[in-house]
C-alpha cells in the first residue's frame, strides 16, 4: 500500500495551504528590509499595508527592480488567500463524499505543489511572455479544485438516489 493510500492526510493540506499563501508576504518583508538603504525606515508592522506605497519605497531608497519583486510577492500572497476558500471547499466536498484517501491525498499534494510553483513563478518571472507559465499554474489549481468537486458531486448524487 502506498503512502498516499495508507491514511487520509488531506485535512493537513488546509493549514499547509495557509502557510503556502502567507509565505510570500514573509519573503516581501524580508526583501524590503534587505534591499532598503542603511539608515532608512525598516518594515513597520504598525501599518503594514502602507509599506507598499511608492512614497515608502522612495524613503527606503529601494530600487525599482526590488520594488517590483516585493509587490509581486505581495500579489502572490493575495492570490493564495483568494484561492484558499475554493481549495478548502473542494477538499471538504471530497471528504464529505468519502472519496478514497489516495484521491484526496493526491489532490491535496498536487494542489499544494501547483501553488508553490505558482508563487515562485509570480515572484520571479518578469517577462510578459514567460508570465504565461504563471497563468498555466493558476489554471492547474482551478482544474484540480474543479475535478475534486466533480468527483465529490458524482459520489454524492449517487448516494442521494
TORGU-623824 format. One record per atom (N, C-alpha, C): atom name; x, y, z. Coordinates in Angstrom, 1 decimal, always signed. Layout:
BEGIN
(pt "CA", (X, Y, Z));
...
END
This chain:
BEGIN
(pt "N", (+0.9, -1.2, +0.0));
(pt "CA", (+0.0, +0.0, +0.0));
(pt "C", (+0.9, +1.2, +0.0));
(pt "N", (+0.6, +2.2, -0.9));
(pt "CA", (+1.4, +3.4, -1.0));
(pt "C", (+1.1, +4.3, +0.2));
(pt "N", (+2.0, +5.3, +0.4));
(pt "CA", (+1.8, +6.3, +1.4));
(pt "C", (+0.5, +7.1, +1.2));
(pt "N", (+0.2, +7.4, -0.1));
(pt "CA", (-0.9, +8.3, -0.4));
(pt "C", (-2.2, +7.5, -0.1));
(pt "N", (-2.2, +6.2, -0.1));
(pt "CA", (-3.4, +5.4, +0.2));
(pt "C", (-3.5, +4.9, +1.6));
(pt "N", (-2.5, +5.1, +2.4));
(pt "CA", (-2.5, +4.5, +3.7));
(pt "C", (-3.4, +5.2, +4.7));
(pt "N", (-3.6, +6.5, +4.6));
(pt "CA", (-4.5, +7.2, +5.5));
(pt "C", (-4.8, +8.5, +4.9));
(pt "N", (-5.9, +9.1, +5.3));
(pt "CA", (-6.3, +10.4, +4.8));
(pt "C", (-5.6, +11.6, +5.5));
(pt "N", (-4.6, +12.1, +4.8));
(pt "CA", (-3.8, +13.2, +5.3));
(pt "C", (-4.3, +14.5, +4.7));
(pt "N", (-5.3, +14.5, +3.9));
(pt "CA", (-5.7, +15.7, +3.2));
(pt "C", (-6.2, +16.8, +4.1));
(pt "N", (-6.8, +16.6, +5.3));
(pt "CA", (-7.1, +17.8, +6.1));
(pt "C", (-5.9, +18.6, +6.5));
(pt "N", (-4.7, +18.0, +6.5));
(pt "CA", (-3.5, +18.7, +6.9));
(pt "C", (-3.1, +19.7, +5.7));
(pt "N", (-3.7, +19.5, +4.6));
(pt "CA", (-3.4, +20.4, +3.5));
(pt "C", (-3.9, +21.8, +3.7));
(pt "N", (-5.0, +21.9, +4.5));
(pt "CA", (-5.6, +23.2, +4.7));
(pt "C", (-4.6, +24.1, +5.5));
(pt "N", (-4.0, +23.7, +6.6));
(pt "CA", (-3.0, +24.6, +7.2));
(pt "C", (-1.8, +24.8, +6.4));
(pt "N", (-1.5, +23.7, +5.6));
(pt "CA", (-0.3, +23.8, +4.7));
(pt "C", (-0.6, +24.9, +3.6));
(pt "N", (-1.8, +24.9, +3.1));
(pt "CA", (-2.1, +25.9, +2.1));
(pt "C", (-2.1, +27.3, +2.7));
(pt "N", (-2.5, +27.4, +4.0));
(pt "CA", (-2.4, +28.8, +4.6));
(pt "C", (-0.9, +29.2, +4.6));
(pt "N", (+0.0, +28.3, +5.0));
(pt "CA", (+1.4, +28.6, +5.0));
(pt "C", (+1.9, +28.9, +3.6));
(pt "N", (+1.5, +28.2, +2.6));
(pt "CA", (+1.9, +28.5, +1.3));
(pt "C", (+1.4, +29.9, +0.9));
(pt "N", (+0.2, +30.2, +1.3));
(pt "CA", (-0.3, +31.5, +1.0));
(pt "C", (+0.4, +32.7, +1.7));
(pt "N", (+0.7, +32.5, +3.0));
(pt "CA", (+1.4, +33.6, +3.7));
(pt "C", (+2.9, +33.8, +3.5));
(pt "N", (+3.5, +32.7, +3.0));
(pt "CA", (+5.0, +32.7, +2.9));
(pt "C", (+5.5, +33.8, +1.9));
(pt "N", (+4.8, +34.2, +0.8));
(pt "CA", (+5.3, +35.3, +0.0));
(pt "C", (+5.3, +36.6, +0.8));
(pt "N", (+4.4, +36.8, +1.7));
(pt "CA", (+4.4, +38.0, +2.5));
(pt "C", (+5.7, +38.1, +3.3));
(pt "N", (+6.0, +37.0, +4.0));
(pt "CA", (+7.3, +37.0, +4.8));
(pt "C", (+8.5, +37.2, +3.9));
(pt "N", (+8.5, +36.7, +2.7));
(pt "CA", (+9.5, +37.0, +1.7));
(pt "C", (+9.6, +38.5, +1.4));
(pt "N", (+8.4, +39.1, +1.2));
(pt "CA", (+8.3, +40.5, +0.8));
(pt "C", (+8.9, +41.4, +1.9));
(pt "N", (+8.6, +41.0, +3.2));
(pt "CA", (+9.1, +41.8, +4.3));
(pt "C", (+10.6, +41.7, +4.4));
(pt "N", (+11.1, +40.4, +4.2));
(pt "CA", (+12.5, +40.2, +4.3));
(pt "C", (+13.2, +40.9, +3.1));
(pt "N", (+12.6, +40.9, +2.0));
(pt "CA", (+13.2, +41.6, +0.8));
(pt "C", (+13.3, +43.1, +1.1));
(pt "N", (+12.2, +43.6, +1.6));
(pt "CA", (+12.1, +45.1, +1.9));
(pt "C", (+13.3, +45.5, +2.9));
(pt "N", (+13.4, +44.7, +4.0));
(pt "CA", (+14.4, +45.1, +4.9));
(pt "C", (+15.8, +44.8, +4.4));
(pt "N", (+16.0, +43.8, +3.5));
(pt "CA", (+17.4, +43.6, +3.0));
(pt "C", (+17.7, +44.6, +1.8));
(pt "N", (+16.8, +45.1, +1.1));
(pt "CA", (+17.1, +46.0, +0.0));
(pt "C", (+17.0, +47.5, +0.4));
(pt "N", (+16.5, +47.8, +1.5));
(pt "CA", (+16.4, +49.2, +1.9));
(pt "C", (+17.9, +49.7, +2.2));
(pt "N", (+18.1, +51.0, +2.0));
(pt "CA", (+19.4, +51.6, +2.2));
(pt "C", (+19.6, +51.7, +3.7));
(pt "N", (+20.8, +51.7, +4.2));
(pt "CA", (+21.1, +51.8, +5.6));
(pt "C", (+20.6, +53.2, +6.0));
(pt "N", (+20.1, +53.2, +7.3));
(pt "CA", (+19.6, +54.5, +7.8));
(pt "C", (+18.2, +54.9, +7.3));
(pt "N", (+17.5, +54.0, +6.5));
(pt "CA", (+16.2, +54.3, +6.1));
(pt "C", (+15.2, +53.5, +6.8));
(pt "N", (+13.9, +53.8, +6.8));
(pt "CA", (+12.9, +53.1, +7.6));
(pt "C", (+12.9, +51.6, +7.3));
(pt "N", (+12.8, +50.9, +8.4));
(pt "CA", (+12.6, +49.4, +8.4));
(pt "C", (+11.2, +49.1, +8.1));
(pt "N", (+10.9, +47.8, +7.9));
(pt "CA", (+9.5, +47.4, +7.9));
(pt "C", (+8.8, +47.8, +9.1));
(pt "N", (+7.6, +48.4, +9.0));
(pt "CA", (+6.8, +48.9, +10.1));
(pt "C", (+5.5, +48.1, +10.2));
(pt "N", (+5.5, +47.2, +11.2));
(pt "CA", (+4.3, +46.3, +11.3));
(pt "C", (+3.1, +47.1, +11.9));
(pt "N", (+3.3, +48.3, +12.4));
(pt "CA", (+2.1, +49.0, +12.9));
(pt "C", (+1.2, +49.4, +11.8));
(pt "N", (+1.7, +49.7, +10.6));
(pt "CA", (+0.8, +50.0, +9.4));
(pt "C", (+1.4, +49.2, +8.2));
(pt "N", (+1.1, +47.9, +8.2));
(pt "CA", (+1.7, +47.0, +7.2));
(pt "C", (+1.3, +47.3, +5.8));
(pt "N", (+0.1, +47.7, +5.5));
(pt "CA", (-0.4, +47.9, +4.1));
(pt "C", (+0.2, +49.2, +3.6));
(pt "N", (+0.6, +50.1, +4.4));
(pt "CA", (+1.2, +51.3, +3.9));
(pt "C", (+2.6, +51.2, +3.5));
(pt "N", (+3.2, +50.0, +3.7));
(pt "CA", (+4.6, +49.8, +3.4));
(pt "C", (+4.8, +49.7, +1.9));
(pt "N", (+3.8, +49.4, +1.2));
(pt "CA", (+3.9, +49.1, -0.3));
(pt "C", (+3.5, +50.3, -1.1));
(pt "N", (+3.6, +51.5, -0.6));
(pt "CA", (+3.4, +52.7, -1.4));
(pt "C", (+4.7, +53.2, -2.0));
(pt "N", (+4.5, +53.9, -3.1));
(pt "CA", (+5.7, +54.5, -3.8));
(pt "C", (+6.5, +55.4, -2.8));
(pt "N", (+5.8, +56.1, -2.0));
(pt "CA", (+6.5, +57.0, -1.1));
(pt "C", (+7.4, +56.3, -0.1));
(pt "N", (+6.8, +55.2, +0.4));
(pt "CA", (+7.6, +54.4, +1.4));
(pt "C", (+8.8, +53.7, +0.7));
(pt "N", (+8.6, +53.2, -0.5));
(pt "CA", (+9.7, +52.6, -1.2));
(pt "C", (+10.8, +53.7, -1.5));
(pt "N", (+10.4, +54.9, -1.9));
(pt "CA", (+11.3, +56.0, -2.1));
(pt "C", (+12.1, +56.4, -0.8));
(pt "N", (+11.4, +56.5, +0.3));
(pt "CA", (+12.0, +56.8, +1.5));
(pt "C", (+13.0, +55.8, +2.0));
(pt "N", (+12.8, +54.5, +1.6));
(pt "CA", (+13.7, +53.4, +1.9));
(pt "C", (+14.8, +53.3, +0.9));
(pt "N", (+14.7, +54.0, -0.2));
(pt "CA", (+15.6, +54.0, -1.3));
(pt "C", (+15.8, +52.6, -1.9));
(pt "N", (+14.7, +52.0, -2.2));
(pt "CA", (+14.6, +50.7, -2.8));
(pt "C", (+14.5, +50.8, -4.3));
(pt "N", (+15.3, +50.0, -5.0));
(pt "CA", (+15.4, +50.1, -6.5));
(pt "C", (+14.0, +49.6, -7.0));
(pt "N", (+13.8, +50.0, -8.3));
(pt "CA", (+12.5, +49.6, -9.0));
(pt "C", (+12.5, +48.1, -9.1));
(pt "N", (+13.6, +47.5, -9.4));
(pt "CA", (+13.6, +46.0, -9.6));
(pt "C", (+13.2, +45.3, -8.3));
(pt "N", (+13.8, +45.8, -7.2));
(pt "CA", (+13.4, +45.2, -5.9));
(pt "C", (+12.0, +45.5, -5.5));
(pt "N", (+11.5, +46.7, -5.8));
(pt "CA", (+10.1, +47.1, -5.5));
(pt "C", (+9.2, +46.1, -6.3));
(pt "N", (+9.5, +45.9, -7.5));
(pt "CA", (+8.6, +45.1, -8.3));
(pt "C", (+8.6, +43.6, -7.8));
(pt "N", (+9.7, +43.1, -7.3));
(pt "CA", (+9.7, +41.8, -6.8));
(pt "C", (+8.9, +41.7, -5.5));
(pt "N", (+9.1, +42.7, -4.6));
(pt "CA", (+8.3, +42.8, -3.4));
(pt "C", (+6.8, +42.8, -3.7));
(pt "N", (+6.4, +43.7, -4.6));
(pt "CA", (+5.0, +43.8, -4.9));
(pt "C", (+4.5, +42.5, -5.6));
(pt "N", (+5.3, +41.8, -6.4));
(pt "CA", (+4.9, +40.5, -6.9));
(pt "C", (+4.7, +39.5, -5.8));
(pt "N", (+5.6, +39.5, -4.8));
(pt "CA", (+5.4, +38.6, -3.6));
(pt "C", (+4.1, +38.9, -2.9));
(pt "N", (+3.8, +40.2, -2.7));
(pt "CA", (+2.5, +40.5, -2.1));
(pt "C", (+1.3, +40.1, -2.9));
(pt "N", (+1.5, +40.2, -4.2));
(pt "CA", (+0.4, +39.7, -5.1));
(pt "C", (+0.2, +38.2, -5.0));
(pt "N", (+1.3, +37.5, -4.9));
(pt "CA", (+1.2, +36.0, -4.8));
(pt "C", (+0.5, +35.7, -3.5));
(pt "N", (+0.8, +36.4, -2.4));
(pt "CA", (+0.2, +36.2, -1.1));
(pt "C", (-1.3, +36.4, -1.3));
(pt "N", (-1.7, +37.6, -1.8));
(pt "CA", (-3.1, +37.9, -2.0));
(pt "C", (-3.9, +36.8, -2.8));
(pt "N", (-3.2, +36.4, -3.9));
(pt "CA", (-3.9, +35.4, -4.7));
(pt "C", (-4.0, +34.0, -4.0));
(pt "N", (-3.1, +33.7, -3.2));
(pt "CA", (-3.2, +32.5, -2.4));
(pt "C", (-4.3, +32.5, -1.4));
(pt "N", (-4.5, +33.6, -0.7));
(pt "CA", (-5.7, +33.7, +0.2));
(pt "C", (-7.0, +33.8, -0.6));
(pt "N", (-7.0, +34.4, -1.7));
(pt "CA", (-8.2, +34.5, -2.6));
(pt "C", (-8.6, +33.1, -3.0));
(pt "N", (-7.7, +32.2, -3.2));
(pt "CA", (-8.0, +30.8, -3.7));
(pt "C", (-8.1, +29.8, -2.5));
(pt "N", (-7.8, +30.2, -1.3));
(pt "CA", (-7.8, +29.3, -0.2));
(pt "C", (-9.2, +28.7, +0.0));
(pt "N", (-10.2, +29.6, -0.1));
(pt "CA", (-11.6, +29.1, +0.1));
(pt "C", (-12.0, +28.1, -0.9));
(pt "N", (-11.7, +28.3, -2.2));
(pt "CA", (-12.0, +27.3, -3.2));
(pt "C", (-11.4, +26.0, -2.9));
(pt "N", (-10.1, +26.0, -2.5));
(pt "CA", (-9.4, +24.8, -2.2));
(pt "C", (-10.1, +24.1, -1.0));
(pt "N", (-10.3, +24.9, +0.1));
(pt "CA", (-10.9, +24.3, +1.3));
(pt "C", (-12.2, +23.6, +1.0));
(pt "N", (-13.1, +24.3, +0.3));
(pt "CA", (-14.4, +23.7, +0.0));
(pt "C", (-14.3, +22.5, -0.9));
(pt "N", (-13.4, +22.5, -1.9));
(pt "CA", (-13.2, +21.3, -2.7));
(pt "C", (-12.7, +20.2, -1.8));
(pt "N", (-11.8, +20.5, -0.9));
(pt "CA", (-11.2, +19.4, +0.0));
(pt "C", (-12.3, +18.9, +0.9));
(pt "N", (-13.2, +19.8, +1.4));
(pt "CA", (-14.3, +19.4, +2.2));
(pt "C", (-15.3, +18.5, +1.5));
(pt "N", (-15.6, +18.9, +0.3));
(pt "CA", (-16.5, +18.2, -0.5));
(pt "C", (-16.0, +16.7, -0.8));
(pt "N", (-14.7, +16.6, -1.1));
(pt "CA", (-14.1, +15.3, -1.3));
(pt "C", (-14.2, +14.5, +0.0));
(pt "N", (-14.0, +15.1, +1.1));
(pt "CA", (-14.0, +14.3, +2.4));
(pt "C", (-15.4, +14.0, +2.8));
(pt "N", (-16.4, +14.9, +2.6));
(pt "CA", (-17.8, +14.6, +2.8));
(pt "C", (-18.3, +13.4, +2.0));
(pt "N", (-17.8, +13.4, +0.7));
(pt "CA", (-18.2, +12.3, -0.2));
(pt "C", (-17.5, +11.0, +0.1));
(pt "N", (-16.5, +11.1, +1.0));
(pt "CA", (-15.7, +9.9, +1.4));
(pt "C", (-15.0, +9.3, +0.2));
(pt "N", (-14.4, +10.2, -0.6));
(pt "CA", (-13.5, +9.7, -1.7));
(pt "C", (-12.3, +9.0, -1.1));
(pt "N", (-11.7, +8.1, -1.8));
(pt "CA", (-10.6, +7.3, -1.3));
(pt "C", (-9.5, +8.2, -0.9));
(pt "N", (-8.8, +7.7, +0.2));
(pt "CA", (-7.7, +8.5, +0.7));
(pt "C", (-6.6, +8.8, -0.3));
(pt "N", (-6.4, +7.9, -1.2));
(pt "CA", (-5.4, +8.1, -2.3));
(pt "C", (-5.8, +9.3, -3.2));
(pt "N", (-7.1, +9.4, -3.5));
(pt "CA", (-7.6, +10.5, -4.3));
(pt "C", (-7.5, +11.8, -3.6));
(pt "N", (-7.9, +11.8, -2.3));
(pt "CA", (-7.8, +13.1, -1.5));
(pt "C", (-6.4, +13.5, -1.3));
(pt "N", (-5.5, +12.6, -1.0));
(pt "CA", (-4.1, +13.0, -0.7));
(pt "C", (-3.4, +13.4, -2.0));
(pt "N", (-3.7, +12.7, -3.1));
(pt "CA", (-3.1, +13.1, -4.4));
(pt "C", (-3.6, +14.5, -4.8));
(pt "N", (-4.8, +14.8, -4.6));
(pt "CA", (-5.4, +16.1, -5.0));
(pt "C", (-4.7, +17.1, -4.1));
(pt "N", (-4.7, +16.9, -2.8));
(pt "CA", (-4.1, +17.9, -1.9));
(pt "C", (-2.6, +18.2, -2.2));
(pt "N", (-1.9, +17.1, -2.4));
(pt "CA", (-0.4, +17.3, -2.7));
(pt "C", (-0.2, +18.0, -4.1));
(pt "N", (-1.0, +17.6, -5.0));
(pt "CA", (-0.9, +18.2, -6.4));
(pt "C", (-1.2, +19.7, -6.3));
(pt "N", (-2.3, +20.0, -5.6));
(pt "CA", (-2.7, +21.4, -5.5));
(pt "C", (-1.6, +22.2, -4.8));
(pt "N", (-1.1, +21.7, -3.6));
(pt "CA", (-0.1, +22.5, -2.9));
(pt "C", (+1.2, +22.6, -3.8));
(pt "N", (+1.6, +21.6, -4.5));
(pt "CA", (+2.7, +21.8, -5.4));
(pt "C", (+2.5, +22.8, -6.5));
(pt "N", (+1.2, +22.8, -7.0));
(pt "CA", (+0.9, +23.8, -8.1));
(pt "C", (+1.0, +25.2, -7.5));
(pt "N", (+0.5, +25.4, -6.3));
(pt "CA", (+0.6, +26.7, -5.6));
(pt "C", (+2.0, +27.1, -5.3));
(pt "N", (+2.8, +26.2, -4.9));
(pt "CA", (+4.2, +26.6, -4.6));
(pt "C", (+4.9, +27.0, -5.9));
(pt "N", (+4.6, +26.3, -7.0));
(pt "CA", (+5.2, +26.7, -8.3));
(pt "C", (+4.6, +28.0, -8.7));
(pt "N", (+3.3, +28.2, -8.5));
(pt "CA", (+2.7, +29.5, -8.9));
(pt "C", (+3.3, +30.6, -8.1));
(pt "N", (+3.6, +30.5, -6.8));
(pt "CA", (+4.2, +31.5, -6.0));
(pt "C", (+5.6, +31.9, -6.6));
(pt "N", (+6.4, +30.8, -6.9));
(pt "CA", (+7.7, +31.0, -7.5));
(pt "C", (+7.6, +31.8, -8.8));
(pt "N", (+6.7, +31.3, -9.6));
(pt "CA", (+6.5, +32.0, -11.0));
(pt "C", (+6.1, +33.4, -10.8));
(pt "N", (+5.2, +33.7, -9.9));
(pt "CA", (+4.6, +35.0, -9.7));
(pt "C", (+5.8, +35.9, -9.2));
(pt "N", (+6.6, +35.5, -8.3));
(pt "CA", (+7.6, +36.3, -7.7));
(pt "C", (+8.8, +36.5, -8.6));
(pt "N", (+9.2, +35.5, -9.4));
(pt "CA", (+10.4, +35.5, -10.1));
(pt "C", (+10.3, +35.9, -11.6));
(pt "N", (+9.2, +35.7, -12.2));
(pt "CA", (+9.0, +36.0, -13.6));
(pt "C", (+8.7, +37.4, -13.9));
(pt "N", (+9.5, +38.1, -14.7));
(pt "CA", (+9.3, +39.5, -15.0));
(pt "C", (+8.9, +39.7, -16.5));
(pt "N", (+9.1, +38.7, -17.3));
(pt "CA", (+8.8, +38.8, -18.7));
(pt "C", (+7.3, +38.5, -19.0));
(pt "N", (+6.7, +39.3, -19.8));
(pt "CA", (+5.3, +39.0, -20.1));
(pt "C", (+5.0, +37.7, -20.8));
(pt "N", (+5.9, +37.3, -21.7));
(pt "CA", (+5.7, +36.0, -22.4));
(pt "C", (+5.9, +34.9, -21.4));
(pt "N", (+6.9, +34.9, -20.6));
(pt "CA", (+7.1, +33.9, -19.6));
(pt "C", (+6.1, +33.8, -18.5));
(pt "N", (+5.4, +35.0, -18.3));
(pt "CA", (+4.4, +35.0, -17.2));
(pt "C", (+3.2, +34.1, -17.6));
(pt "N", (+3.1, +33.7, -18.8));
(pt "CA", (+2.0, +32.8, -19.2));
(pt "C", (+2.1, +31.5, -18.4));
(pt "N", (+3.3, +31.1, -18.0));
(pt "CA", (+3.5, +29.9, -17.2));
(pt "C", (+2.8, +30.1, -15.9));
(pt "N", (+2.8, +31.3, -15.3));
(pt "CA", (+2.1, +31.6, -14.1));
(pt "C", (+0.6, +31.3, -14.3));
(pt "N", (+0.1, +31.8, -15.4));
(pt "CA", (-1.4, +31.6, -15.7));
(pt "C", (-1.7, +30.1, -15.9));
(pt "N", (-0.8, +29.3, -16.5));
(pt "CA", (-1.0, +27.9, -16.6));
(pt "C", (-1.0, +27.2, -15.2));
(pt "N", (-0.1, +27.7, -14.3));
(pt "CA", (-0.1, +27.1, -13.0));
(pt "C", (-1.4, +27.5, -12.2));
(pt "N", (-1.8, +28.7, -12.4));
(pt "CA", (-3.1, +29.1, -11.8));
(pt "C", (-4.2, +28.2, -12.3));
(pt "N", (-4.3, +28.0, -13.6));
(pt "CA", (-5.4, +27.2, -14.2));
(pt "C", (-5.3, +25.8, -13.7));
(pt "N", (-4.1, +25.3, -13.5));
(pt "CA", (-3.9, +23.9, -13.0));
(pt "C", (-4.6, +23.8, -11.6));
(pt "N", (-4.4, +24.8, -10.8));
(pt "CA", (-5.1, +24.8, -9.5));
(pt "C", (-6.7, +24.8, -9.7));
(pt "N", (-7.1, +25.6, -10.6));
(pt "CA", (-8.6, +25.7, -10.8));
(pt "C", (-9.1, +24.3, -11.3));
(pt "N", (-8.3, +23.7, -12.2));
(pt "CA", (-8.7, +22.4, -12.8));
(pt "C", (-8.7, +21.4, -11.6));
(pt "N", (-7.7, +21.4, -10.8));
(pt "CA", (-7.7, +20.4, -9.7));
(pt "C", (-8.9, +20.6, -8.8));
(pt "N", (-9.2, +21.8, -8.4));
(pt "CA", (-10.3, +22.1, -7.5));
(pt "C", (-11.6, +21.6, -8.2));
(pt "N", (-11.8, +22.0, -9.4));
(pt "CA", (-13.0, +21.6, -10.2));
(pt "C", (-13.1, +20.1, -10.3));
(pt "N", (-12.0, +19.4, -10.5));
(pt "CA", (-12.0, +18.0, -10.6));
(pt "C", (-12.5, +17.4, -9.3));
(pt "N", (-12.0, +17.9, -8.2));
(pt "CA", (-12.4, +17.4, -6.9));
(pt "C", (-13.9, +17.6, -6.7));
(pt "N", (-14.4, +18.7, -7.0));
(pt "CA", (-15.9, +19.0, -6.9));
(pt "C", (-16.6, +18.0, -7.8));
(pt "N", (-16.2, +17.8, -9.0));
(pt "CA", (-16.9, +16.8, -9.9));
(pt "C", (-16.9, +15.4, -9.3));
(pt "N", (-15.8, +15.0, -8.8));
(pt "CA", (-15.7, +13.6, -8.2));
(pt "C", (-16.6, +13.5, -7.0));
(pt "N", (-16.6, +14.5, -6.2));
(pt "CA", (-17.4, +14.5, -5.0));
(pt "C", (-18.9, +14.6, -5.3));
(pt "N", (-19.3, +15.4, -6.3));
(pt "CA", (-20.7, +15.5, -6.7));
(pt "C", (-21.2, +14.2, -7.3));
(pt "N", (-20.3, +13.6, -8.1));
(pt "CA", (-20.7, +12.3, -8.7));
(pt "C", (-21.0, +11.3, -7.6));
(pt "N", (-20.2, +11.2, -6.6));
(pt "CA", (-20.4, +10.3, -5.5));
(pt "C", (-21.7, +10.7, -4.7));
(pt "N", (-21.8, +11.9, -4.3));
(pt "CA", (-22.9, +12.4, -3.5));
(pt "C", (-24.2, +12.3, -4.3));
(pt "N", (-24.2, +12.5, -5.6));
(pt "CA", (-25.5, +12.4, -6.3));
(pt "C", (-26.0, +11.0, -6.4));
(pt "N", (-25.1, +10.0, -6.4));
(pt "CA", (-25.5, +8.6, -6.4));
(pt "C", (-26.0, +8.2, -5.1));
(pt "N", (-25.5, +8.8, -4.0));
(pt "CA", (-25.9, +8.4, -2.7));
(pt "C", (-27.3, +9.0, -2.3));
(pt "N", (-27.7, +10.0, -3.0));
(pt "CA", (-29.0, +10.7, -2.8));
(pt "C", (-30.1, +9.9, -3.5));
(pt "N", (-29.8, +9.2, -4.6));
(pt "CA", (-30.8, +8.5, -5.4));
(pt "C", (-31.2, +7.2, -4.7));
END
